[in-house]
Every structure is written in C-alpha cells, then in structure tokens.
Amino acid sequence: MTSCRWRLFGVIAAGAMGRLSEGLGSVTLIWLVMQRGNGGVGLGMLAAVSATAFVMSSLYGGALVDRFGARSLAAPCILLSAVPVAILALNAQSPTLTMPLILGLVLLAQLPDGATAAATDACLPELAVGAELPLERVNAADDLIDGLAAIAGAPIAGLLITLYGVETSLWVVVAIAMAAAVMCRLAIPRTESPRSTVRLDVLAGVRQIFGQRSLFALVLFASTLVAVFQCLDDVILPVMVNSLRQEADALGYVLGCAGAGGVMGAMVYMILCQRLRTKSTMILTTGMIAGALIAIAV
C-alpha cells in the first residue's frame, strides 16, 4: 500500500508539473509573438495551431496509451514535447526565427500532450485501489492540484520574462518537463497493454460521438465554450494588456486570475453538485459567462 501511495503521489506530481509547464509556456509563447510585432493576427494563428494540436492529440492520445501502455509513452512524450521548446529557447532572439517556424515548433511541442495526459490519467484508478483511497477523492485532488499548478504558471512566467527574458522562461519550461518525465518513469507502474489497434479505437470513438445526438450536442457545446475561452485567454486578453502598454508580469497576473476563477467555480460545484440540477446549472453558468464577456467588451 505504501508503494502504491508513493506512486500515486508521483503521478499526481508529474501531472501538476506538466500543467505548470503548460502555463509557463503559454504566456511565454504569447509574449514572444507579441514581442516580434505580430499582434492579434499572430496570436490568432498561434491559438489556431494550439487548438489543432489539442484536437489531434486528444483524438489519438487514449488509443496510443491503450496500444503501447502508459509507462512506455508518458516519459518519451514529455521529452518529445520539450525538444521544440528547447529549439525555441536557443533561437528566441535570432532574426531567423520567423512566425511560420514558431507555429511549426509549437505544433510539434503540443502534439504529444494528449498521450501524456491520457497516460497519467489512466494510472489513477489502479493506483487509487492499491493505495486504498476513494477514486473520487483522488480525482478531485488531482484536478485541484493541476488547476493550482496551471494558475501558478501564468504569473511565474510573467515575472520570469520581465526579470530575465523570454529565453530563461522557455528553459524553465524545458527543465520542468524533464523533471516530470523522470517522475513519470519512476511512478507509473508496469501494466500489460491490451495491444488494440489505434486506428480502429479512434474510429470507434468518433462513431460513438456522431451516432448519439445528445452526446454530439454536448461535445459541440463544450467545444464551443473551450474555443471561446481559448480566444479570450490567447488573443483578446493579451492584446488588451499590450494596448495598455503593460509588461509580461501584468499578462501573467491577468491569466492567473482567469485560471483562479475556473478553479473556484469547480470547487463550488463540487460542494453543491448534489443539490443542483445539471440543466439549470449549465444554463445559469453559461449566462454568467455571457454576461462577463459582454462586460469585458464594454
């Protein structure tokens, strides 16, 4: 039981380090693009590439874990993500670092993220059973710690950029990724892989989504909300901060506050979820989101 608990804590810590590096990397890349004078158009292209990488990695991530196993994939995928970031760090001040090259490296860096997240999440049920802890509590703790790590990443990146520059912030992202890879290698247990076919698994998942109207509607609604928030965080807020002639630390604080609001909302819902109706909650929260966006626009 003690061994399982240490492995469980290690997997959760590795996931938190991954979220921390994502928060750091997101703010750093946004500032790098704005620093090179690409403005809102460049940020829009960066957001589009990030969304494309997210969709592609989410589509194949779980199937790859089923095929090759969590332990075999987690650490290599994290290291693969770190290589393009290291290339960006080495060339951050180089005039040869063009916008298409930045977008290509960002795509390569984010493509393995889906498999990494699927690998760490797949270990939690088995480790929770071995540690004799309720899976609900483990999932809640994992989500909370990941959220706090993501919140911390944005202001830390802002301070690093303001004090030491974009290159230093990117190297910190690489260092955290390497630590997370080591943690995953040590913590994720060996399990037998079912050796399923990746292509068939992906096609089966797509058919299930499109075959059920209610599930398709829910996925479409959630995807729309994700797209709206990505536009807000990755394009609109950075442009607003830049128009006010603020430094990178201000952008980090703003994005950190946005993440903190999400974590607070999740905690309130966890407390009140048994007393609330799902449909009423979705309508209420969507209305609150719309009201907040209108307030920002005004």
Disulfide bonds with the S-S distance in Angstrom:
none
